[in-house]
Amino acid sequence: MKTSSFQNYPIPVFLNTIVILVCSTLYFVLLRAASTTESNLLLIVYGFSFAIVMIPVYSLIHEAEHNMLYPNAWWNNTIGRWLCTLFIVSFTFFKHCHLRHHKKNRTDIEIWELYFEDQVKWRRYGNLYLMMIGLGYLSLWCTVILYAIWPSLVYHPYFQKHKEIAGFLEGSNQEGKVQAMRWESWVVILFQIVLFLLLHLSFKAWIVLYLMHGFLWSSQNYVNHAFSPRDIINGAHNLKIPLWLKPIYLNFNVHLAHHQNPTIPWIHLPKFIKSGPERISFFKNYLRLWKGPKLTHEGNPVVIEDLPLT
């Protein structure tokens, strides 16, 4: 981020820290509580609460990916890795995929809710729905396991056949990145093992909480882009959400403002949006996404490789 951005739009360090502490505490509390209850109803309540807590966790991981969680690079990356450990993903891998997303947004290799005439329609429906019901999140677990045990398998032709997956993986096989992703993945795995031992977690409770989180994250992960213009920078929405949800999403719903200003911290993004009929409801677009992919005849937008993203 440029110095002028720090001066005019400072990172909300104190607020970020409070959110991190609250979410980290609730993470342990909910896992422990879910492991000690015998009520399936309570387990579902804990699971839903866990999924909600992980929304701001993801929003702050996103800030760390753009070097906007803390002004100090070491703190930014260290806390980013901590949050990714809770999320069960390598920070280096997640950051790579997200920055690739900014450069390839709404291109042919990154459109989940659209299909072309030469594509098999039912496969496009399958891709979208599998991603939304949780495969999008579980694929992150897959990368953690593969990077920890056998990194070269991540780049197997099987994964390269899927153009969206291949698009995210492109450029991630650099030696330095692979080494970082490998040790981060081992930290994620070892952390979960230690967590089970220290908190005496129930596997049933753990898997229920994480699967509910995975469904919620996967099903809405693309809603900020779905049916937006096929444009690298402007291919996103500033979605409207109820007032009570704003402290949870940390302005992640005003995603067009972020793509237009990727070096501006989350707290300042509302200053860059315009009110009007073009601002659609988050829930309306979410439901629209569940209706399935739409046929498109729009061309591939021009890729911008030198976007200032951090």
WOPEFEN-V951086 format. One record per helix or strand of 2 or more residues. SS is the DSSP state (alpha for helix, beta for strand). FROM is the first residue (numbers start at 1). LEN is the number of residues. If there is no record, write none. Layout:
# WOPEFEN-V951086
SS_FROM_LEN / SS_FROM_LEN
This chain:
# WOPEFEN-V951086
alpha_3_6 / alpha_13_24 / alpha_40_26 / alpha_73_15 / alpha_91_14 / beta_114_2 / alpha_121_29 / alpha_151_5 / alpha_157_4 / alpha_163_7 / alpha_175_25 / alpha_203_18 / alpha_243_7 / alpha_255_6 / alpha_266_7 / alpha_282_9 / beta_294_2
